[in-house]
């Protein structure tokens, strides 16, 4: 079931710390927030640790400093690895959607920002994945923020 929601839903991650960062396929960036738990893949092998909330920024994203772009999804793996590690331990101090078709913007306590920007047709490619049984994923559907609830 998909529920249309508004901006205050993003407030759930304000104050959470970045406990783990990892890069997925292509330029996908994952931030694990809050308490970390173990994750097993379908084949039983060890996966990346999972936080209380996972922030997924797929395709287009950038990390900003106070006056410039520190790193973007199209950079070299070495530069990306350094920039995303700078987010470890910082807290999210603001979370909002920006634009008519919502993109994600996060502000961190260390003076960095994460900004998504989709440059392909369709919907923005970001999501907040909640480990709580009450919520599933916050993302964009039909140009609006929406939550997909876990099917219980």
C-alpha positions, 0 to 999 in steps of 0.5 A: 500500500502506498500512502501520500505523505508530506515533508514532516515524514523526513523528520524521523531521521533528524538527529540520527548518526551515520554509522556505516557508509557503502557503495553499491552497484554503479554509483549507488550510495548507502548511508546506514543510520542509527544502531547497526545490525548484521545483514545476511544475503539470500545465499547466507553470506555476510552483507553490509551492516544495516542501520535502523534507517538506510539512505539510498541515493542511486545514480545522481548525487553529490556531497557538498561543503560550505562553498563547493561540491566536494564529490559527486557520483561521477567521480573516481572511486578513490575520491568517492570513498574519501568523501563518503567516509567524511560523513561517518559519525556525523549527525543529520541536522536537517532533512528535506525534499527540494524541487517540484519533483522531490529530490533529497537534501540532507545536512550533516553536523560536520558541515557537509550536505548530500543532494540527490539529482536524477538526470534520467526520465522517470522518478528520482532515484532515492529512498529511506529504507526503515527497519521498523516493522511499521514503515517500509520505504520513503521515496518518490512515486508519481512526483510525490513523497510516499511511504510503502508500508511493509506487508504484514 
